[in-house]
Amino acid sequence: MVNQAINWGELIEKVVGGKPRSSLVKLLEKAFDCYETDRDYSGRFLINCGRRVHLVLSMPTGYGKSTVSLVLGRLLEDHTFNNFTRLIHVAPTKSLIEDLGDRAGKAGLRHFTQYSLAPHESKAPFFLPNFVITTYDSFMLNMYKASVGEPNSKYGHFELPRYSIYTSLVHFDEYHLLSFSDDSGTVDSGKAWVTLLTTIRLLANSGVPLVLSTATPSRIAEDELIKELLAYDPESTVYNVHVVGKWGEALKDRECRLINGDDDLREYQCTINGMNYRLIELLFTEKLPNLETKVINLNNEDSGPLINELGRLLGKEPKCQCSPQVLVVVNTVSKAVEWFNLIRENASKLGLKNDDVCLIHSRFTIKDRESKVSKINGGYCRVLVATQVIEVGVDLNACNLITEAAPLPAVVQRIGRVLRKGCGEASGEVIMVNTGKYRPYGKEPIEKTLNAVMDVKGEVCWKMPYGCGGKVGYMELVKKVYSDLLNVNDEVAELSQYLMGLDMNVFMSRQDLKELLHQYCSLVREEALITVYVPHELESNFNDIKLSDLIPMMMTINSTTLYSLIKASDGDVCGVLQCSSNGLLAMFHVRDIDGTDHIAQLPDPRLLRIISNTYRNALKRKNGAKYFSTVMCRELSEYWTTTSDGELRGLIALVLNPSKYNSEVGVV
């Protein structure tokens, strides 16, 4: 048998198309203590690893977290590891999946995806290919026996995707989105964190190697993950990886001793709860851009400060090849549309043309969104107004940032889009705007973030967690803002036991999961995702509409969408949702026996009555939006239906009036 060391540097270079960081190469060499053999398994050679490892990666944006998956995916094209045969990369957003898929495609790496409205040719609902990129929603549903590839089957072959999961290396990317609470007051607060921890326990206990990565780690959440991995897989080696500017920065308040190290990597043995794990520091020596931070206050009556700051930033000469010149990020679609229109109204004052100002958010049709991203990437936007949709997975290199105040992890991700490439010695600005508005987040995390920034007088190193250039690192702000783990109520705490039962009890099936979802609505999010069809040039006849005539979208049933739309229309439900004389038109995507796709219409007065009554009851409550969101989510979960004429492909779809949509500002 021939044993040969893996050339990690060569693999990374093939994937990223350039010379890799030596510290990243050394990390992979150390973590994956593996070698290639000449043993052939169905055309794939065996890679033998001496130990099972779990990685908890805390790396700044752009350092190489996703590169780990791409490199392993490259190896799995013609190899199989002795402790996993495929890789499943789990990401929080569709945009992040598309970005990673684009990077894989450019590297010539064959990959498959699974998410709502994913291209049919690349879908992998059972997670069977060697390299699959999916969402937390799809992964958790498959993990707990939903079998997303067979949505209409009573039982489904749910053990098929579970087989794939339990023979994989699973990479949970940007896990901080599940671990931080936005303190929005929803009854499901902490649900995603409970689901993630339970899943980690089950997978680690079965010997599934895990990678958990984030750019905005919380020490409390990070320690909790390490404890879970050590407790449920004590035979494994857990590596906690940090990028530092100086040796020892990641060791504060930890029990550690140096084992070995060189010029750009040091390894320590650390102890937590009497259990040992390895901490690795990777030394970052590259030059970083200088970002000056400023906080301004803005009220609805006076937009002058915003326009003045924007004009000042547009007057600055960019120091590197960055675009757009100013990225403007806000927290809601309505605010994005408002600021987009405001900037255009002041275009001449700012020295802009209308086409210099672009808008992007989640409520554009797929076609319009792709067109806008293409325009942005082509450098045609001097000012880009966006929502959270650009926080992860959108490859921007903006010169400056104006951001509405948001929870700290969101701010760090937004700043990750600024001076991202080839701008090591450039300078830019970050303007945080306190509007006094908090939706869709809670008031407390935003106020804590603003206070933490002002406490250090804006002297924050946003590009390195432990600081740079004499400025405090954003990790210090994380400690101030998130001093405790999520507050989980008793109902959500019980979710862990239900999930463990679903996983381990062979007599439990997707029917049991369906009952669980009726109670919790979703395993990872606070609201239900619903498909919205936007008719083009259609007036009143929705009978037997061809799918090609409609544009599928996703929007959320929560306090910021359906509730606010109905409230704005003085309670006229039919003024917002498409109605017939009998009630609301429940629209289903149907595939006929001959394979033709249609939209089927089911007039259902009961559903309209549920929405109307729930809305009226919500108005009587102090926390009406929260109540409306929760009840609607659970009521709509009843609408899994089958038909003798065809196959229902989705839960339920709403039809939006064409007057509510235009290609310039999307769904308003």
N, C-alpha and C positions, 0 to 999 in steps of 0.2 A: 504494500500500500504506500502510495506517494503522498506525503504531507507537505503542503506549501503554504507559506504565510500569505495573508491577503494584503494586497497593495492598496491600502485605504486612500492614500494620497492620489493615486492614479484614478481611482473610482470617483472621488470627489471632483477632480478636475474634469472628468467626462460629463459629470452631472451639471456642474455650475458653469462650465466653459471658461474657467480661469484658474489661476494658481490658488489652491486652498490655504486657509490659515493653518499654520503648523500645529497650533494648539488643538484645533478641531480634529486633525489627523491623529494626534497623540491620544485624544480622548477616545476615539473609536478603537484604536489599537488596544487601549487599556480596558475599556468596558467590554468589548467583544473579543475576548481572548480565544480566537478561533483560527482554524486552518483548513485549507481546501484538501480534499482527498480525491482519489480517482475512482471512488465507488459510485457507480451509475444507478440512479433510481429513476426509471422511465424518462431518460434523456436529461436528467438534472443531477449534477454531481453533489455529493454530500459535503457540507461544511460542518466540521466537528468543533463544538465549543466546550471548553472545560467546565463552565459553570453557567448557571442561569442568572441573569442580571435584570434589575429594574433601574430605570433612569428617571430622576426628577430634575428636569432642566430649568434653570432660571437664567435666561439669556436675553439681552436687549433685542429690540426689533432689528431684523436684518442680519443677525449674527450667524444663524445656521441651524435653527431648530428643525425646520422643515427639510433641510438638506439631509439630516439623519435618515428620514423616511425615504427620500429619493435614492440615497446610496444603497440602502438595504433593498429597496425595490429593484434596483439595477442588478444586485447579486441574485435575487430570487428569480430572475428571468431564466437562468440556466443552472441554478443551484437550489438545494434545499438544506435548511439547517437541521441539526439533530434535535432541536427543541422547538422549532416552529417551521411551517411550510409556506406561509403566506404572511402578508403585512396588511393590516387595516388601519388607515389613518383617519381619525375621527376629528372633524373640524366643526366649529359652531355655526358657520354661515356658508351659504351657497357661494358667495364671492370668494371666500378663502379656498373652497374646493376648486372653483374654476381657475384661480391663480395657480394653485399647486398642480392642477392638471395641465395648464399651459406650460409650466416649467418642465413637467415630465415629458410633454410632447416635444418641446424644443431639444430635450436631451435624448430623444429617440427612445423613450421608455414607455413600454406598453402598460397602460393603466385602465382601470374601470371605475365607474362612479355609481353612487346610489343616493339620490335625494329627490324630492318632489320636482317634477317636470325636467328631470335629467334627460339628456339626449338618449333616445332609444338604443342607438348603436353602442353606447358605452355603459349601459346600465348593468349592474351586477346585484340584483336583489337578494341573492343567496350568499353573497360574499365569497364565491368560490374561486375567482381568479387569484393570481399570485400577489397582485397589488391593487387594493381597493381604497378609494377615497370616499368617505361618507359623512353624514351629519350625525350629531348626537341623537336627534330624533329617530332616524332610521336604525342606528346601531342599538339603541336601548329597546326599541320595539322588537327587533330581531333577537336580541339577547333574552328577552322575556316572553318569547313564543308567539309573537304576532305574525311572523312570516310576511313581511311587507310585499314580497313578490306574489303573494296569493291573497289579495285583500278581501275576496268574496267567498273564499273557502271557509266552511264552518270550522275546520280544524287546521288544515294547511300542513305542509311538510315543515313544521317549525324547527325540527331537529336538524334540518339541512344547514340553514345559516348558523345555527348554534354549533354545529360541528366545525364550520369554518372559523368561527370566533375562537373556539377552544383549541384550535391547531394553529393559531396566528400569534404574531407579535402585534400588540395593539398600542397605537400611539394616540393618546388623548391630547390634542393640541389646544392651546389657549384655555386650559382648564379653569383659569381664574374667573371666566364668565359664569361658571357654575358655583364657584366658591364664595364670591362676594355677594352680599345682600345689598340691594339698592334701597332697602328700608321703605319700600313703597306702600307697605301696609297690607299687601295682599295676603289672603288666608293661606296661600301656598308657599309663603316665604320659607326658603331653605329646602324645598322639595328637590331641586336639581342637585344640590350638594349631597343630600341623603342618597339619592339614586347613584351618584358617582361613587361615593364611598362604599356603598353596598356592592356595586359592580366590581370595584377594585378588590374587595375582600374575596368575592367568589372567584374571580379570575386568578388572583395571586395564589389562593388556596389550591387551585388546580394546576399550578405551574405555568401559567401563561405569562410570558415576559411582557412587561409594560414600560412605556415611555410616557411621562407626563411633562408637558412643557408649557411655559408661560414667559411673557416679557415683564409682567407686573406681579411678582410673587408676594404673597403675604406670609411672613414667617410662621404665623399661627397655622394657616392652612397647609403650608409646606411641611411643617413638623407633623401635622395630623396624617398627611399622606404617607410620610416615612414610617410612622408608627404602624399604620395599617399594613404596609408592605412587609415590614419585619415580623409583625405578629402572625400574619396569615401565610407567609412563605419564609420561614426562618432559615431554610437551607440556601436561600438565594443571597446574592450580593446586591445591596442597594447603593447606588451612586447618586449623590446630590451635587449637581454641577452649578457653579457660579462663575460669572465673568467679573473680574475685578481690575481696578487700575493700580492697586498696590497689594502686595502679599499680606494676607491676614485679615483683609477687610470682611470676609465672609465668616470669620471665626468668632465674632463678638457674641458673648453669652452662650457659647457652645463648649462642650467638653471634648476637646480634640487634641491629637498629637500628630506631628508630622511623621509620615512614613517614608516618602521619597519625593523628589522633585527635580526639575531642571529649569531652564531659562523661561519657559512660558507655561508650565503646568506643575502644580504641586498637589500631592495626594495626602489626605489626613484620615486617620481613623477616629471616628467620633462616637459618642455614646448618648443614647436617648432612652429613658425608661429602662436602663440596664441592658439595652440591646445595642449592638455595634453596627455602624454603617460607614460608608466612605464618603468623604466630602472632597471634591476636586475644585481647585481654583484655576481658572484659565486667565492668564495675564493679557490684558488688552493694552497695546502700546501705540495704536494708530492715533493720528491726530483727529480730534473731534471738532465739529462746528460749534461756534459760540452762539447760544440762544439767550437773548435777553427777555425776561418775563415781566409783564405788566398787567395789572388788574384795573379795569374800568367799570363804572356803574352805568347802566342804561335803563331808562324807563320808556314806556310806550309813547309818552307825549313828546319826547325829544330824542330824535335819532342822530342829532348832530355829532356827538362823540364817536359814534360808529363810523359815520362817513368821513370824519376828520382823520381818524386813525387809518382807515382804508386808503385815503388819499396820500397820507404820509408814507405808508408802506409802498404804494405804487410809484412814488417818486424816488425810491431808493434804487440804486443800480445793483442788479444781482451780481454776486461774487462768484457764481459758478453756473453751470448749465442746469438750471432748475426751472420747473414749470409745474403748475401755474405760479404766477408771481405772488398771489395771495390765495391761500386756501381758507375758506370760511365754513366752519362746521357748527351746526346747531342741533338741538335735541329732538325736534319734531318736524314732520313734513310741513305742517302749516307755517311754522316759523321759517323754514327754508324757503317756501314760496314767498312769504312776506318780505324777507330780506333780499331775495332775488329781485323782486319787483322794485324794492326801495333802491337797490344799487343801480338798476337800469334807469330809474327816474332821475338819478344823479349822475348818469354816465358822462354827460358833457362836462360837468364840474370836475369829474375824476379823470378826464382825459381818456375815456373809454368809448368804444363803439358797443352797440347792443350785443353783437356777436362775440365780443370779448368776455362776456359774462355767461357762465354755464351753470346749469342746475342738475343735480343728480340725487335721487332718493329711491326708496324701495317701491314706490307706487307708480313706476313707469312700466309700460308693457315691455316684454322681453326685447322686442325689436327696437323700440325707442331707446331702451337702456343701453343696448349694445352700440347703437349709433352714437350716443353721448360719450360712452367710454372711449370709442374710437377717436372722437373729436378731441377729448382731453389728452389722450396719449399722443395725438398728433401735434400737440403744443399750440392749439388754437384758442385756448382759454387763458386769459390773463387773470381772471378771478373765477374761482370755482366755489359755488355754494353747494354744500352737501349735508347729509345727515350721517348717522352712525354707520351707514352702509359702506363708508370708505375706511372705517377704523381697522379692519383686517381684510387682507386679500386683494386690496386695490393698490397696484404698484405706482404710487405717485412720488414725485420728488419736488415738493413745493418749496418756494423760497421763504415764505413767512406764513404764520397761522393766526387767524382770529377764531377763537372758539368760545361758544357759549359755555358757561360754567357747567361742569358735569362731574360725576364721580371720578376719583383719581385714576382708576384703571383705564377709563375711556379717554381721559386727557392724555395719558402716556401713549396710548395707541394712536391718537390723532397726531401727536407730536412726532410719532414714528414715521409719518408721511412727509416730514419736513427735512430738507437738506440730507437726503437719504443716501445719495450716491455721488462719489467723487467730489464731495464738498467739505473735506476734512479741515480746511483752514478758513472756510467761509463763515459769515455771521448772518443771523436772521433774528426775527422777533416772534414772540408768542404773546398775543393779547388775549387775556381771559376776560370775558364779558359777563358781568353779574346782572342778569335781567330781572332777578327776583322771582323767576318762574322755575319750577322744578320738574314738571312732567316731562317724560314718563318716569323719572327717578323720584326717590324720596328727598325730602328737604334736608335731612341730617347729613347724608354723605356729601352733598354738594356744599353745604355750609362748612363742613369740616375740611373739605378740600381747599376751599377759598381761604379759610383761616390758616391752614398749614402753609400755603404759599405765601400769604402775607406775613406770617410769623418769621419767615426767613427773608423777608423783603424781596421776594422774587428771585433770590439767588439760588436757583435750582439747576442741577445738571440733569437734563431730561434724557440724555443719551446713555447714561451709565447709572446702574442702580445704586452704586456706592459712592458716587460723587466724582467730580473732575474739575480742574482749574480753580480749586478753592471753593467750589460751590457744593452744597449738600446734594447727595444723591436722592433719587425719587423713592428709594426704599425707606429712607427716614420718614418721608411723608406718609408712606403706606402704614408704617407703625402708628403714626398719630391718628390716621383716619380710621383704620381697621384694627382696633385693639382687642376685639373678641371675635370668636367664631360666630357663625350664623345663629340667630335665635330660631330654634325649630319648635313649633308647637306640637302637642301630643299627637294630633291627627297625622301630621307629616312624619313624626318619629316612628309611628306604626308602619309606615310605608316600607321600611327596611325589612321587617319581618315578612311582609307579604311578598316582597321581591325574592327574598331567599327561599321562601316556600315555592314560588313559581319555578325557580331555577332548579331546585333539588328534588322536588316531588314529581316523579315520572307520571303520576296520574293527573296532574294539573295541565291544562291546555290553554289555547288562546281564548277560550270562552271565559276562563278565570281571569285572564288579563283584561278582557273586555269589561268585566264587572269592576275590576280595579280602576280602569280608566274612567268608568262612569263616576267613580268617587273622586278621582284626582285629575281627571281630564287629560293630563299629559304627565310624562315622567320627568321632563326636563324644563318645561316652560310654564309661565304663569297664565297663558291664554291658549285658545285653540287657533290653529292656522286654518284658514278657509280659502278656497279658490274663488276668485272673482272673475267673471267673464265680462269683458268690455266690448259691447257691440259697436261695430263701425258702420255708420250710415244705416242703422236699423231703427225703425220707429216703434211699432207696437206689436208686430207679429213675431213671437218667439217660439212658435210651434215648429218642431222638426228642423231646427237650425243646424246647418252643417258646422262641424267643428272648425273647418277652415275659415268660416266667416267670423269667428270669435277669437279673441286673444286671451289666453289664460294668464292669470296673475295670482299673487298671494298677498293677502292682507290679514290682519289679526282682528279677532273679535275681542276687544278689550275696551277699557274706559277711554282710550284716546281715539277710537275710530267709530264704532257703531253707536255707542252711547252719545258721543259728542255730535255726531251727524244728526241723530234723531232729535237731540235737544235743540240744535240749531234750526231744525225745521218745525219747531213748536210742537213736537210730539207726533208729527205726521209720519208714521212708519212707512206708508206707501210713497211718501215723498222722497225717501232715501232708498228703499228696496223696491225692486220691480214687483208690482202687484197685479192681480187679475180681479175680476168681479167676485171670485170665490175666496180670494186671499193671496198670500204670498206665493210666487212661483218658485218652487224648489226645483232647481235645475241640476240634472245629473248627467255626467259624461257616460254615454252608453255605447258599447260596441255591439253591433248587430251580428247575427249569425254569419252573414257574408263578409264580416270584417270591416264594414263601414262604420265610421265614427259619427255619432250624433250627439246633440244635447237634448235630453228628454225633459219634458215639462210635467211637473206634478203639482197642480194647484192644491195647497194644503192650508186651509183656514186655521187648523189647530196650531201650526207653527207660527202663523201671524199672531194668533191670540197669545201664545207664549211670550213672544217678543213684546207685544203691547202691554200685557199685564206686568211683565218683569220690569219694563221701563217705568210704568206708573208707580210700582212698588218702590223702585229705586229712588224716585224723586222724594219719597217720604223719609228716606234715611239720610243720616249725616254723611255716611260714606257710600252714597248711592252708586258712584261709578264702580267702586270695588265690588259691591253686591251685584250689580248688573253684569259685570264681566264674568264673575264666578258662576252665577246661575245660568247665564247664556251658554257658557262653555259646556256645562254639564248637561243642559237640556239638548243642545245640538248633538251631543255624543250619542243620543238615541237613534240618530238617523242613518244607521247602517241598514241598507235595504237591498233586496234583490228583486229582479223582475224576470218574468218568463220570456220576455222578448229579447233580452240581451244581458249583458254583464255590466253591473254598475262598477265604475272604476274609482269613485271617490266618495267622501262622506256626504258633502253637500256643497253646492256652488251657488253664489249669489250673482245676480245680474245687475250691473251698475248702469244707470242711465248715461247715454253718451254725453249728455251735457255736463256731466261731472268729470269729464276727462278731456285733456288736450295734449298733444305731443310735446308741447313746450314745458308745461308744469306738471304733467301727470295727473293722477287722481287727486282732486282737491277736496 
